[in-house]
Amino acid sequence: MNKIFAVALLLGGFCFGQQTQNTEVEKPIRNLFIAMKNGDPELLKTVFSDTAILQTITKDGVKNEDIKEFITSISKMSKDDLDERITIDAIHIDRSLASVFTPYSFYFKGKFSHCGANSFQLIKQNGEWKIQYLIDTRRKENCKEIK
């Protein structure tokens, strides 16, 4: 009986610890999309590391996007103009490195625009997770809208 209790306690602690760690990794990602939805450049600035890279895969190759220009463009939007809805498919963590994969549906001013997937690489700096690298795909076909 004591062995079963010990195993249950050990597994429960592991699951809780993993869940807490995942929540911490998700925070800057969730804040990114909250900032986009609210047109909040100040919150947006908090999610990226100082050397973050932002890219999109296009039909012509990979397009680099400047983080400062991205933040400026978001600041020009009204609340609820941008609504990117994600599901978190996978989180992998090794010490101060995390990788997160999120399929998404994007809505502009309430209308479905496109879908795709985001691939995030995050780093832990001074006890906080920050987005170091974000690359995404964009398409209009074969989309599964996320509600």
C-alpha positions in Angstrom: 0.0 0.0 0.0 2.8 2.4 0.9 4.5 1.6 -2.4 1.4 2.5 -4.4 1.0 5.8 -2.5 4.7 6.7 -3.0 4.4 6.0 -6.8 1.2 8.0 -7.0 2.8 10.9 -5.1 5.8 10.8 -7.4 3.8 10.8 -10.6 1.5 13.5 -9.4 4.4 15.7 -8.5 6.0 15.1 -11.9 2.7 15.9 -13.8 2.1 19.0 -11.7 5.7 20.2 -12.3 5.5 19.6 -16.0 2.1 21.4 -16.2 3.5 24.4 -14.4 6.6 24.5 -16.6 4.4 24.3 -19.7 2.2 27.2 -18.5 5.3 29.3 -18.0 6.5 28.5 -21.5 3.1 29.3 -23.0 2.8 32.7 -21.3 4.8 34.8 -23.8 3.0 33.0 -26.7 -0.4 33.7 -25.2 0.6 37.3 -24.4 1.7 37.7 -28.1 -1.7 36.9 -29.3 -3.5 38.9 -26.5 -1.3 41.9 -27.5 -2.1 41.5 -31.2 -5.9 41.2 -30.4 -5.8 44.3 -28.2 -3.3 46.3 -30.4 -1.1 46.6 -27.3 2.6 47.4 -28.3 3.8 47.5 -24.7 2.7 44.0 -23.9 4.0 42.9 -27.3 7.5 44.2 -26.5 7.7 42.0 -23.4 7.3 38.7 -25.2 10.4 38.8 -27.4 14.1 38.5 -26.5 16.4 41.4 -27.6 17.8 39.4 -30.5 14.5 37.7 -31.6 14.0 36.6 -35.2 10.6 36.7 -37.0 10.1 34.9 -40.3 7.4 33.6 -42.6 7.6 30.9 -45.2 6.2 32.1 -48.5 5.9 30.6 -51.9 9.1 32.4 -52.8 11.1 31.3 -49.8 11.6 32.7 -46.3 10.7 36.3 -45.6 12.3 38.1 -42.6 10.3 40.5 -40.6 11.7 43.2 -38.4 10.4 42.9 -34.8 10.2 46.7 -34.3 8.2 47.1 -37.6 5.9 44.2 -36.5 5.3 45.9 -33.2 4.6 49.3 -34.9 2.1 47.7 -37.3 0.3 46.0 -34.4 0.1 49.3 -32.6 -1.8 50.8 -35.5 -4.6 48.2 -35.2 -7.8 48.7 -33.3 -8.8 46.3 -30.6 -10.2 43.0 -32.1 -8.9 43.8 -35.6 -6.4 40.9 -35.3 -7.5 37.6 -33.9 -5.1 34.7 -34.2 -6.5 31.5 -32.6 -4.1 28.8 -31.7 -4.0 25.3 -30.4 -0.8 24.1 -28.8 0.2 20.8 -30.4 3.5 20.2 -28.8 5.9 21.7 -26.1 9.4 20.4 -25.7 11.6 21.8 -23.0 15.3 21.3 -22.2 16.6 23.5 -19.4 16.5 27.1 -20.9 15.3 26.1 -24.3 11.7 25.4 -25.4 10.1 24.6 -28.7 6.3 25.0 -29.2 4.3 24.2 -32.3 0.9 25.9 -32.7 -1.5 25.5 -35.7 -3.7 28.6 -36.0 -6.6 30.3 -37.7 -6.3 34.1 -38.4 -9.2 36.5 -38.4 -9.0 40.1 -39.6 -11.8 42.4 -38.4 -13.9 39.3 -37.6 -13.5 37.6 -41.0 -11.5 34.5 -41.5 -8.3 35.4 -43.4 -5.9 32.4 -43.4 -4.4 29.5 -41.4 -1.1 27.9 -40.9 1.3 26.9 -38.2 3.7 28.7 -35.9 7.0 27.2 -34.7 8.4 29.0 -31.6 11.8 28.7 -30.1 11.9 30.2 -26.6 14.8 30.9 -24.3 14.7 31.4 -20.5 16.4 34.7 -19.6 16.6 36.0 -16.0 13.9 33.5 -15.0 11.5 34.5 -17.8 10.7 32.7 -21.0 11.1 34.9 -24.2 10.4 34.2 -27.8 13.8 34.0 -29.6 12.6 32.7 -32.9 9.2 32.5 -34.6 8.6 31.1 -38.1 5.2 30.6 -39.6 3.3 29.3 -42.6 0.3 30.9 -44.2 -2.3 29.5 -46.5 -6.0 29.9 -47.5 -6.7 26.3 -48.5 -7.2 23.2 -46.4 -7.8 25.2 -43.3 -9.4 23.9 -40.2 -10.8 26.9 -38.4 -10.1 27.2 -34.7 -13.0 28.5 -32.7 
